[in-house]
């Protein structure tokens, strides 16, 4: 199989499956692992895909945003492990900001035995927080249909009334150079302010978010502790040169 034919096949597989493993490509093409890895590197250099540990994923538009339903099933077990680990950093009497998002949502069952106050802009978080008896304040603002996050000027005004011991944020991507990003500038503004108002900021991100860059940056990589999952050692060492990285056991 010619290089161009093989690379076209890889792109077609990505269009169909969104994420593929090196071994799957080897099985289909009968090419060597070194050949496939070289193909992936060339395609990444052409900005046609993004390499991840053990494979590759399709590039997404920087303004593209998945719905809560789409996100809820992706890397679910890893998200739960990261959320559980994040909750271990919370202490009694903490005032915390809990960002809208699926990974932060999974933190709630793990903080039900702690005396804390939570401020959130996540509509999906409210029922779980109340169910677990956690003192909760909901920001005002405009409700985003896709993510059920509250954003806008009223959210900003509401947040300015609070100060936090710890802030837990979600992200669509993290990158050593480009920091933490999200598709929506309004959500980025909320995250940025919440981080500014907190003594300590944690960003929760599963391994699939690594090297992803969305439209709006909300924080430099160095300004928050990264809580993540199953990254390879090379990537971890690279990130640890830029910021504090805490890895959940998965």
C-alpha positions in Angstrom: 0.0 0.0 0.0 1.4 3.4 -1.0 2.0 6.1 1.7 -0.8 8.3 0.3 -3.3 5.4 0.2 -2.4 4.4 3.8 -2.7 8.0 5.1 -6.0 8.4 3.3 -7.2 5.3 5.0 -6.2 6.6 8.4 -8.1 9.8 7.8 -11.2 7.9 6.7 -11.0 5.8 9.8 -10.7 8.9 11.9 -13.7 10.5 10.2 -15.7 7.4 11.1 -14.5 6.6 14.6 -13.1 10.0 15.8 -10.3 8.2 17.7 -8.2 5.3 16.5 -5.4 3.1 18.0 -2.1 2.4 16.4 -2.7 -1.3 16.7 -6.1 -1.0 14.8 -4.3 0.7 11.9 -1.6 -2.0 11.9 -4.2 -4.7 11.7 -6.0 -3.1 8.8 -3.0 -2.0 6.8 -0.5 -4.8 7.7 2.2 -2.0 8.0 4.8 -2.0 10.7 4.3 0.0 13.9 7.2 2.4 13.0 5.6 3.1 9.6 2.2 3.9 11.1 3.7 6.1 13.8 5.6 8.0 11.0 2.3 8.4 9.1 0.6 9.8 12.2 3.5 12.2 12.7 3.3 13.4 9.1 -0.5 13.9 9.3 -0.2 15.7 12.6 2.4 18.1 11.1 -0.2 18.7 8.3 -2.7 19.6 11.1 -5.0 16.8 9.9 -5.1 14.9 13.2 -3.8 15.0 16.8 -1.6 12.3 18.2 -2.6 10.9 21.6 -1.1 8.1 23.7 -1.4 4.9 21.6 -3.2 6.4 18.7 -4.7 9.5 17.2 -7.9 11.6 17.3 -9.6 13.9 14.9 -9.0 17.6 14.9 -12.0 19.7 16.0 -12.9 23.2 15.2 -11.7 25.6 17.9 -15.3 26.8 18.5 -16.8 23.4 18.4 -18.4 22.3 21.7 -19.9 19.0 22.6 -23.2 18.8 24.6 -23.5 17.5 28.2 -24.9 14.3 26.8 -22.0 13.8 24.5 -19.4 14.5 27.2 -21.1 12.4 29.9 -20.1 9.0 28.4 -16.6 9.9 27.2 -13.8 8.4 29.3 -16.3 8.0 32.1 -14.2 5.8 34.5 -11.2 8.1 34.2 -13.4 11.2 34.9 -14.8 9.6 38.0 -11.3 8.7 39.3 -10.1 12.3 38.6 -13.2 13.7 40.4 -12.7 11.4 43.4 -9.0 12.5 43.6 -10.0 16.2 43.2 -12.4 15.8 46.1 -9.6 14.6 48.4 -8.1 18.1 48.2 -11.2 19.6 49.8 -11.1 20.2 53.6 -13.8 20.9 56.1 -14.9 24.6 56.2 -13.7 25.2 52.6 -15.5 27.6 50.4 -15.2 26.2 46.9 -16.1 27.1 43.4 -17.3 24.1 41.3 -17.3 24.8 37.6 -20.0 23.5 35.2 -18.9 20.3 33.5 -19.2 16.6 33.6 -16.0 15.8 35.5 -16.7 18.4 38.2 -20.2 17.0 38.5 -18.7 13.6 39.5 -16.9 15.3 42.5 -20.2 15.9 44.3 -20.8 12.4 45.8 -17.2 12.4 47.2 -17.7 15.6 49.2 -21.0 14.8 50.8 -19.4 14.1 54.2 -17.5 17.4 54.3 -18.7 20.7 55.8 -18.2 23.0 52.8 -19.9 25.8 50.9 -20.2 25.5 47.2 -20.7 28.2 44.6 -21.4 26.9 41.1 -22.5 28.0 37.6 -23.6 24.5 36.6 -27.3 23.9 36.5 -26.7 20.2 36.3 -24.9 20.3 39.6 -27.7 21.8 41.7 -29.8 18.7 42.2 -26.8 16.5 43.2 -25.5 19.2 45.6 -28.9 19.6 47.3 -29.4 15.8 47.4 -26.2 15.4 49.3 -27.0 18.2 51.8 -24.2 20.5 50.6 -24.7 24.3 51.2 -25.0 25.7 47.7 -25.1 29.1 45.9 -26.0 29.3 42.3 -24.7 32.2 40.2 -27.1 34.1 38.0 -26.6 34.5 34.3 -27.6 33.3 30.9 -28.1 29.5 30.5 -26.2 27.9 27.7 -28.3 25.2 26.1 -25.4 22.8 25.2 -23.6 22.8 28.5 -26.2 24.0 31.0 -23.6 26.5 32.3 -24.5 30.0 33.5 -22.5 32.7 31.8 -22.6 36.4 30.9 -22.4 39.7 32.8 -24.8 38.6 35.6 -22.6 35.5 36.3 -19.5 37.8 36.5 -21.3 40.2 38.8 -22.5 37.4 41.1 -19.0 35.8 41.3 -17.4 39.1 42.3 -19.3 38.8 45.6 -17.3 35.7 46.6 -13.9 34.6 47.6 -12.8 30.9 47.5 -10.4 28.7 49.2 -10.3 26.4 46.2 -11.6 26.5 42.6 -12.2 23.4 40.5 -12.5 24.0 36.8 -13.1 21.9 33.7 -11.4 22.5 30.4 -11.8 21.5 26.7 -8.0 21.3 26.3 -4.7 21.8 28.0 -1.3 22.5 26.3 2.1 23.4 27.6 2.3 26.5 25.4 -1.3 27.6 24.9 -2.6 26.8 28.4 -6.2 25.9 29.3 -8.8 26.7 26.7 -12.6 26.4 26.0 -14.6 27.2 22.9 -16.7 29.9 24.4 -15.2 33.3 25.4 -18.0 33.9 27.9 -17.3 30.6 29.7 -13.6 31.5 29.6 -14.4 34.8 31.3 -16.3 33.0 34.1 -13.5 30.4 34.6 -10.8 33.1 34.6 -12.6 35.2 37.3 -13.3 32.2 39.5 -9.6 31.3 39.4 -8.6 34.8 40.2 -10.9 34.8 43.3 -9.5 31.5 44.6 -6.4 30.9 46.8 -5.8 27.6 44.8 -7.0 26.5 41.4 -7.3 23.0 40.1 -8.2 22.1 36.5 -9.7 18.6 36.0 -8.9 17.0 32.6 -8.8 13.5 31.3 -6.0 12.4 29.0 -8.0 13.1 25.8 -7.8 16.8 26.4 -4.0 16.9 26.2 -2.7 19.0 23.3 -6.2 20.1 22.4 -6.5 23.9 21.9 -9.9 25.6 21.8 -10.8 29.2 20.9 -10.7 31.0 24.2 -7.9 30.8 26.8 -8.8 31.1 30.4 -5.6 30.4 32.3 -1.9 29.8 31.8 -0.8 26.2 32.4 1.5 27.4 35.3 -1.3 29.1 37.2 -3.3 26.0 38.1 -2.7 22.5 39.4 -3.5 19.9 36.7 -5.5 16.9 37.9 -5.4 14.3 35.1 -5.4 10.6 34.4 -3.5 8.1 32.2 -0.9 10.2 30.4 2.3 8.6 29.3 5.5 9.3 31.2 7.0 11.5 28.5 3.9 13.8 28.4 3.8 13.9 32.2 7.5 14.9 32.5 7.0 17.6 29.9 4.0 19.0 31.8 5.7 18.8 35.1 8.3 21.2 33.8 5.5 23.8 33.4 3.2 23.2 36.3 2.1 21.0 39.3 0.6 17.8 37.9 -1.4 15.4 40.1 -2.3 12.0 38.6 -5.4 10.1 39.7 -4.9 6.4 40.0 -6.8 4.7 37.2 
